[in-house]
Amino acid sequence: MDIKNLVTVKRIIEEGSFQKAAQVLNYAQSTITFQVRQLEQDLGTQIFERRDNRMVLTEAGRDLLPFINNVLNSVDALQKYSEQRDALQGILTIAAPESIVTYWLQPVLKEFREKAPKVKLRLRTMNCFSIYHLFCNSESDVDVAIHFDVGSYPDRVLVTRLRSFPLTLVGSPDLTERERDFITPNQQKTICNIQNDPDSLSLKILRRYLQQQNISLEESLEVWSIEAIKRSVMSGLGVAFLPRFTLEEELNSGELIEIPTAMEKPQMTAVLVRQKRHWKSPAASLLMDILTKSFPQEMPHTAIA
């Protein structure tokens, strides 16, 4: 059954004749007649009859009209859905940890807003492990997530490995040589580690290293943001282990110093993830395109179709 034939029947009802319907639809009248006859053959009944120089529905036609309207309304809804899907509008929910949101994602979001001003962005700042468990264990409402790799995802999650970021242990220039020594094994240090998330990946990496070296620190000092961490370290309250991109300004100015360790190139890998079952909207496609082009690639991609 051809949808065009249903559209033609609806137009004949509205215009009152085959001739007027043909003019509105820009068809030859013979085409209109053929479409009606074809639909009548498909349905096995006569739809129109002539009465007082007008084409009116037969009793069977009147019975069929609600079904014809339902089909055409459904087609209209599908067309509108397609139009909305192809437009850069709606809501896009993004999840990322504080370090990525503060020091790396800002220019990406700025470019996205310039290219898609009608899209409403919802940004959720979350721990990497929280994002991971959200995508693994629940019906996530997050469209796109960017975080540091903390484990293997199930097959239903699509992952793009972006690049690796080095981690750096930093302290105040006023620290003594002994306080700066994080290489010699078997130490009981009086300095503390300063962090803002007891479950962060960087902290887990540091703890593993300290355990291997048998280096003990004072109890950790927990503050509320990476900026607060850096200020606390500059004040001599302790040391911090953070992605180097969050520290460049202070290291260049000499407000912070890099503390050597025996770790071999400590780093975290940023990944871009989404649920495979989620339809990839134009807004999500645009964001992922900007993300993957926002810095040099250092490792191969996995599929993110």
N, C-alpha and C positions, 0 to 999 in steps of 0.2 A: 504494500500500500504506500503510495507516494504522498508525502506531506503536502506537496504543492497542490494536489487535488483537493485536500481539506481546506487549504487557504482559499482556493477558487470558490468552493461551495459557500464559505463564510462571506466572501465578497459579493456573490450573487444575492444572498439573503439581504445584505446591507443595501445594495444598489437596486434590487428589484427586477433585474433583467440580465440575460447573458451579455447583451450588447454593452450595457453600461459597465458591467464587471470587466469586460474585455478592454474597454477604454482605460479604466483605472489601472488595471494590471499590465497594460501595454501588450496584450495578446491579440491575436486574430480571433474572431468569434468562433471559428472552426476549432481552434485550440481549446477554448472554454468548453465547447460542446463535447469534444473528445475527452477532456479531463473528467467531466461529470459522468459520461458514459462509462469510463474506465473505473471510477469509484463505485458506480452502481453495480458493475460486474463483480468487483471485489467484495461488495457487501451483499450481493444477491437480492437487491430490492431497488425500486424506483425511489429517487430522493425528491425530484421536483415534478410539478405539474403546472400547466398554464391556467391562469384564472384571471379574467378581466384584464388581459394584456400584461399580466405580471407573472413572473415565475415564483411560485410559492411552494413551500415544503409539503410533501405528502404526509400522511399520518406516520408512516415509517420514518420519513425524514425528520419529523418533529421528535420522534422517539430517539433518533440517533444524534440530534443536535447537542445534547449535554455531553455526550462522549467526544464529539468533534471539538467542542469548546475545551474540554479537559486536555485533549491532546495538544491543541494549539497553545493553551496556557502553559503547558509543560515545556513545549518547544521554546516559547518566549522566555521562560525562566532559565532554561539552559543557555540561551543566547546571552542573557544578562549576566549569568554567572561567568561565562567565558570572557565577556567584556570586562568585568570586574577583576577577574583573574589576571588578565593581560595588562591591567593598569597598575601603575606604581601608587598604590593607596592601601589603606587598611592599617593594621597593627603588626609590628614586628618585634618579637621579644628576644633579647640577647642576654646571655649569661657569660660572665667573665670574672676572674679574680681581680682584686684591687690593683695589683701592680700593672696588669695589662690595661685595665680601664683608665688608670691615671696617667701612665707614661707612654702608652703605645696606641691605644684605641682612639684617642681624641681626634687626631687628624683624619682617621678613617670615618668616624661619625660625622665630622664636619663635611667631608666630601659626599657622604651618603645623603645628608640633609640637603645639600645643594642640588643633587641630582634627583632626589625623591622628596620634595617638600611636603607632599600630601600624606606621606607615611608617618604614622605615630610610632616613635621608638619607645620601647620599654626595656630598660637596662637593669639587670639584676646582678649585683656584686656578690659573688659566692666563692667559697673555698673550692679549690680544684677537686677535692675528693667529694664534696657535696654535689658538684656538677656531674661528676662521674656516676655517682649512685643515682642521681635524678634520671639520667638517661638509661641506666642499666635496669633499675628496679621499679620504675613508676611510669604512669602516663604523663610524660613531660609536656608542659605547655610552652616550653622554650623552643623557638624556631631554629636558632643558631647559637652555638656555644664556642667560645675560644678559651682554652685553658692549657695548663701544662700537663703533659702526659703522665698519668698515674697508674695506668693499667690497660689491659686488652679489653676492648668492647665486644659485645656479642655481634653477630652478623647483621642484625637489624639496624645497627648504628653505622653510618658512613663517616669515615675519618679521613681528613687530609692532614698530613704532617707538614707543618709550615717551616720552622727552622729551630735551631737550638740556640739558647741564650746562656752565656757563662754566668756562674755564680761567684760572688766575691765576698770574702770575710773582711770587714772593715772595722776600724777603730779610730779613736782620737789621736792626733799627732802627739799628744801629751802622755800617751801610755809609755811605761818603762819598757826596756828591752825584755824583761822577764814577762811582763804582761802581754807583750806582742808575740811571745814564743808559743806557737800552736803546732810545732813540729816535734819537739822533744817528747817522747812517750812518758807515761807514768807521772803526770803532774796533778796537783791539787791547786787550782787557780782560785784567786779571790775575786776575780772579775766575773760578771754575769753576762748571759746572752739576752739581748733585747729583741722581742718579736711581738707581732700583733695577732698571731693565729697559732695556737698550740698544735694544730693539725696540718700546718702548711707543709708542702713537699720539701721546700728548702730546709726547714727545720729538721725534718726527718733525715735528710742527707747529712746535715751537720751532726746530728746526734749519732748517726751510724759511724761517722769518722771519729768523733771524740771517743766513742766506745772502743773502736779498734786501736786507738792510740792510748787508751786508758788515761784520758784527760778529763778531769772533773771540773765543772764550773760552779759558781754560786747559783742559787736558784734564779730561774729566768725572770726577767722583768717584762710584763705584758703591757703594751700600750695600744692605742686605738687606730693607728694608721702608719703607713710607711714614712710619711713626713715626720710624724712624732718619733718614730724609731731613729731616723737620722739625726734629729735634734738631740735626742737623748744620748746617742753615741758621741756626737760632737761635744756634748757637755761632760764626757768622761764617765758616764754611768755604766758603760759596758761595751760589748761588741755586737755586731749584727752580720748575718749571712743572707745576702739579698741578690736578686738578679742585677747584673752590672749596669744594665740600662737605666736602673732607678738611681744609680750612684754617680753617673758620669760628671755631673756638674760639680758636686762636692769633692770628688777625687781630683778633678782638674784645678779646682781653686785651692786645694791643699787643706780644706776643712776636715776631710777624712783621708785616711791612709789605708792602703791595701795591706792586709796582714797575710804573710805567706803561710801556706799549709802544705802537707804532703799529699793532698788529694790530687789525682790526675785529671785535670780539666773538668772540674765539677760544672754541670750544666743541667738545664731543664729544656725539654722540647715542647714548643707550642703546637697545639693541634686544633683543628677546626672540625666540629662535629655537628651532625643533625640526624634525626631519625629517618631511616630509609622509607618507612611507611608514610611519612609526611610529604605531601605535595610541595614541591619547591616553587614558591611564588616568585614573581618577577622581583619583588623587594628583597627576598632572601637571596636570589641569584645575584642581584646587584651588590648586596653587601659582601657576599663571598668572593665576588670578582674583585672588589676593592681591597678586601683583606689579603687575598693571595698575591696582589700586585703591589702591596704597600711596602714590601721589603724584599731584598734579594733572596732567592730560593737557595737553600743549602742542602736540601735533601729531597729525594723523589717523592712524588705524590702517590697516594692510593686513590682509588676511584671515588668520585663524589658526583656521580651523575644526577 
